Amino acid sequence: MLYHLFDYLKDFNIPGAGLMQYLSFRAIFASVTSLLIAVFIGKRIIRWLQKKQIGEEIRDLGLEGQMQKKGTPTMGGIIILLAILIAALLFCDLTNIYTILLIISTVWFGFLGFADDFIKVFRHNKEGMSERSKLIGQVIMGLVIGVTVCFNEHIVIREELQAGEESSGVVVSAGTAASAGNTARLEYPDTGQSPKQKGHDVVKSTKTTIPFVKNHEFDYKWLSPFKGKWGWYCKWGIYVLMIVLVITACSNGTNLTDGMDGLATGTSAIVGVVLGIFAWLSGNIINADYLNIMYIPGTGEIAVFMAAFVGALVGFLWYNAFPAQVFMGDTGSLAIGGIIGVCAILIRKELLLPILCGVFFVESLSVIIQRFYFKYTKRKYGTGRRVFKMTPLHHHFQKEGIPAVITSPAKALPEAKIVTRFWIIGIILAVLTIALLKIR
């Protein structure tokens, strides 16, 4: 709103009105605003949650310091959502398709998590929403994002053509291409009718970023078994399925990681910083050309949104750090994971997530391995056996030694130490992910 207000005022030559045109200025103010909102509104929300006796119900699993958390207010994700949305509405360009999708995703996943927490807290059902219902909600949002990415003419990439090379995607309308400063071409994909000249096209494409290769690009059409028209439909179908998979996996991965004070909050903030940097670089034609990465017009606004995202998480960490005064609950964790997944998809960095979100990935993988091995050994030996002492993985380090394939460490580690070490790992993975921009 402030962005559009100042955009209107700049025509009246009011001093300072043009500052809102700078992404860096808006990103800084968005992060500071969301942080302050989380800190100052957070205290009031925590008091309200305590007054309503909306506390966490704890099952005794034999974890160190676990029972001391009983009664700690949950559903604190409301603090994060309010901080993100207010800052985004103030400083983001609300006509930008990327901003619109991120806001819709935040509200949708926040509502999904809120419904899950509501069932747990007010209906006293510890299981909450069924896994099937939760998965359906995540898939629906994934399909919405996927279909929008496929058909919205404003979600494009700029593709550089060498002499004799043909465009690999649908070239957008003349109006959209002209607005991005490029020449429009209107051929249907894969028809062989592209002009064989060197230049740039703004195109609808299924290309994404992949590490360790020369041009950092991978095209989902390479997975299609068909060519021509059917190949075109198939590649977009594969891309949509990938989008659904990434968004669902990120949302669930963050949800599984949210089991210790500050763990999911701090790790997600680190991921948010990197995604914000990628969005800013990808949306700037000079930086994208210098780094030889994909230029995606309009994604600079994602950097502003992610600045608000990081600010909100840091503000929430004020209360969520050990010992936590409030838990985010599924209201926060599902929304955070959804935002990360959607952002990665929009800036075409989803294939970097196993590295960048390595903590979430390993947490999810530990649960899958544990369940599979337990069921397998139960069928084979009659008694289920475990690989880890307990999953998700962070609880493995919090549990005293019990019969399991992996028993190290034998003694439980303090929660604060586990969280700090996971943060350090997250920072290392973040630096590695950024370094991959120059490794080919």
N, C-alpha and C positions, 0 to 999 in steps of 0.2 A: 504493500500500500504506500509506504514512504517512497519506494522506488518510483512508482507511477506519479505520485504527487510531485516529487522533485523533477521528474521528466516533464511534467506540465509547466512547472515554475521556471524551468530554464529558458523558456521562450520570452520571459519577462526580464531577463538579464539580472536576476537576483544573485548576488555574490554567494558562491558556494553551492548553488543548485546543481552544478555539473558534477559534483563529487560522486553522486549516486550512479554515475555512468561507469565508474571504475569498479571492476569486480573485486579487486583487492580491498578497497574501502568498504564495500558492502559485506564482504566475507568477514573482515575483522569485526565490524559492528554486529553482524549476525551472531558470531561466536560469543562475543562479550555479552550481548543481550540475552541469549539463551542461557548462558552461564548464570547471570544475575537472576533471571527468572527462576531457574532451578533452585538456586540457593535461598532466595527470599520467599518464594511461594512454597518451596519444599517444606519449610518448617511448619507452615500453617496446614498443609495437607497431611503431614505426619501427625500433627496434633488431632486433626479431624479423624484420621484413621484409628488413632488410639482411643479417641472418644467413642467411636462406633464399635470399638473392640474388634477391628478387622485385623486379626493377628494370624501369624503362621502356625499351623498345627504340625507338630514335629513327631515323627515316629522314631523310636529309639533304635538306631541301627548300629550302635556301639562306636560311633565316631567321636573323636576328641572334641569337646566343647560344643557338641551338638545340642544338648538339652538346654543349654543356657540361652539358646535362640528362641525358645518357645515363647509365643506371644508377641514377637517382633512384628510390627505392622507390615503388611504385604500390599500388593497392588500399587506400589510406589512408581510403577511405570507411568502412571498418570502424570507425574512430575516431568518425566522425560518428554512425553508426548506434547504436553502444553508448551514446554520451553521450545521444542523444535518448531511446532506449528506457528506459534506467535512470532518467533524470529523470522521464519520463512515467509509468512504473510507480510511482514513489515519490509523485508529487504530483498526478496526475490522478485524476478519478473514473472508475474502471475499469468502472463500470456504465453510463456515459454512451455512447450509441450513436455519437456523434461521435468520442469518444476511441477506441473500439473500431475504427472504420473507419480512423482515421489510423494506429493501431498496425499493423493488418493491412496497410495500404498500404505503410508503411515497411518491413516485413519482406519483403513480396512484391517490391517494386521493388529493395530491397537484394539479395535473392537473385538477381533477374534480372541485375542489374549484376555481382554476384559471379561468376555463371556466365560472363558475357561476359569478364570479366578473367581468369578461370581458364583459358579457352581461349587467350587471348592470351599469358599468362605461362607456363603450364605445358605447353601444347601448341605453343607458339611459332608460333601462327597470328595474325599481326598483324591480320587482319580480324575475329577474334573470332566471336561468335555472328552468324549470318546476320541480315540486316535483317528478313527475313520472320519468323523465330523470335522476334526481339525485339519486333516489332510485335504478333505474336499474344499474347505475354505481357502487353503493355501494354493491348491491347484486352480481354483477359479480366478484368483488374483494373478497367478502366473499366466493363465490363458488371456486375461485382459491385457496384460503387458505385452505378451507375445503377439497378439493380433494387432495391437496398436503399433508395435515396432514394424510389423509387416506392411501395414496399410497406410499409416500416417505419412503424408508427403514431407513433413518437416523433420522426420527422423531419417537422416541421410548421412553418408560419409562422402568425403571428397577423394576421388580416385585420380591418380596421376597416370596418364597414358603415355607410353613411349611410342615412337614411330612404328606403325604397323601393328600395334596392340589394340585389342578390342576391350570394351568395357565389360565387366563381369556381372553387372547388376542392372536393375531397371533405372533408366534415367528419368529424373523427376520433371515436373511441369516447368514451363518456361518461367513462370512467376517465382517459383521457389528457387530455381537455379540462379535467376538474376539477382534475387535478394542476397544470395551468398557470394555474388561477384563472379560467377562462372557461366559458361555457355551451356544452354540447355540443349539436350538431344532427346528425342522422343521415341527411339526404336524400342521394340519389344525385346526382351532378353534372349540371348543365344540365337539370334537370327542371322548373324554374320553380316549385318548391314551397317555396322559402325564405321564412321569415317576413319581411315587409317592415317591419322595425323597425331602429332604430339600435342598434349594439352591436359586439361583437368575437367573432370565431370563430377557433378554432385549427383550421386546415385543411391537408389535403394539397393542394399547389398547384404549378403549373409556372411560377410567377412568379419573376423574377430582377431584379437591379438593373441599370439602364442609365443612363449619364450624359446630361446636357444636356436632360432632359425634366422636366416639372413634378413628377410624383410619383415619379420615379426607378425606375419599374417597367416591366418588359416581360414579357408572358405568351407562352410558347411556343405556346399554343393559337391565337394569331393566325396562326401559320404553317400551321395545319391546314386542308386544303381541305374538310373534312367538319364536320358539326354533329351534335348529339345523341350517341348512344352511340358511333358510329364515330369521331366527332370526339374523344371522350374518349380512346379507345385511341390515336388518331393523335397527339394532343398529347403523351401520355406516351412514345410511341415516338420522336418528334422530340426530346424532352428527354433520353432515354437516349442517343441518337446524339450529341447535343451534349456530354453528359458524357464519353462515350468519346473524342470528338474533342479536348476540352479537356485531359483527362488525358494522352492520347498526345502531343499537341503540346507540353505543358509539359515532359514527361519528355525528349522528344527535343531540345527547345530548350535546356534546361540542359546536356544532353550535348554539344551542338555548341559551347556557350559555354565549356566547360571545356577551354581550350587554352593558357591563360597562368597564371602563378603568381598565385593569389589572385583571379582574375577571376570565376569562377563562385561561389566561396565568398563573397566580399564582396558581389556583386550579389544573391545569394540571401538573404543576411542582411538586406539593405535591404528586399527584398520581404517577407520573413518578419515584419519589424517592422510593416509596414503591414497585412498580413493579420491579425496578432495584434490590432492596434487595431480593425480592422473586426469581428473576432469578438467582442471585448469589448463594443463599442458595440451590435452586433446582438443580443447576448444579454442586454442590460440594457434593461428596458422603459422606464425613465425617459429614458436617453440616446437610445434609438431614437425615442421619441416627440418629444423635443426637436429632434432632427436630421431628423425626418420620414423615417426610413429603415425598412426592413423589420425587424420584431422577430421573431427566431427563437429560441424557447425552448431553452435548453440549450447554445447555442453558446459560452457563456462558457468552457466547458472547452477549447474549441479555442484560446483565448487562452493558457491554461496550456501546452498542447502546443507552440504556436508559440514561446512563451518558451523552452522547452527546445530547440527547433529553432534559434533564433537563438543561444542560448548555445553550443550544440555547434559551430555554424559559426564563431563568433568564436574559440572555443578551438582549432579546427582551423586557423584562419587564422594562429595563432601559429607553426605549422610550415609552412604553405602559402604564406605571403607571400614575395615575391621576396627572395632566391633560394630557391625551395622546397626543403624537406628531404623532402617527401613529396607525392605526387599522390593525389587522391581516386579516380581511375579511374572506370570506369562504376559501380562499387559505390556510390560517393557521388553521382555526377551524376544517374543515373537515379532514385535514391531521392529526392534533393532536388527534382527536377522533378516527380516523382509526388506528393510531399507538397504542393507548392505548388498543383498542379492540383486535388487532392482537397479541400484546404482552401478554395480559391476556390469550388468547386462547393457545398460544404456551407454556406457562409455567403452563397451566392447573389451572388457578385461576379465570376463568370467572364467577364462581358462587359467588365469593367474591366481584364482581364489584358493586352490589347494595349497599354494605356497603362502600367500598373504594371510589367509585364514587357517593356517596350519594347526593352530590350537583347537579351533572349532572342529576341523577335519579329524584330528586324532581323537578328540573326545567322542565324536560320533562313531568313529571306527572302532573304538574300544567297546562301545555298547554292542555293536553288530557282532564283533568277534566273540564277546562274552556270551551272548545269546546263542549264537550258532554252535559254539563249542560245548556249552552246557547241554543243549538239546541233543547234540551228536553223542556225547558221552553217556547221557541218560539212556538213549536207545541202545547203545553198545554194551554198557556195563551195568545198567540198571540204576546207577546213581550219577547224577549230574556233577561234573567237575568244572572248575573255573580257571580261566587264564589269569585274570587279575583278582586281587583281593576284593575289589568292589568297583563297579562302574557307575557313572562316567569316570574317566581316568583320574580326575583330581581327587576323588574319594579313595582311590587305590593308595595314594600317599598319606591319606588321613586315617587309614585303618591299620590296626595292629596286625601283626603277622598271623595269618590263618592258612590252612591248606589251599594252595593255588599253584599254578605253573610258575608264575612270577611272584616271588615273596619279598623281593627287595623294594624298598627298605623294610627291615624287619619291624622297626618301631615307627609309630605314627609321627609325622612331621607336624609342627605347628601350622595352623591354617594361614597365618600371615606370611610365613615363609613360602608355602606352596603358591599362594597367589602372586607374590613378588617374583618368584622364579618363572611362573607362567607369563607374567608381564615382560620379563627380560627376553624370554623366548619369542614372544610376540613382536618385540622391538627388533630383534635379530632378523626375523622373517620379513618384517616390513622393510628394513634396509636392503635385504637380499632382493625383494621384489622390485624395489626401485632400481637397484643395480642392474637388473635384467634388461632394462631399457638399452643398456650399452653393450650387453653380451649377445653376440650373434653367432 
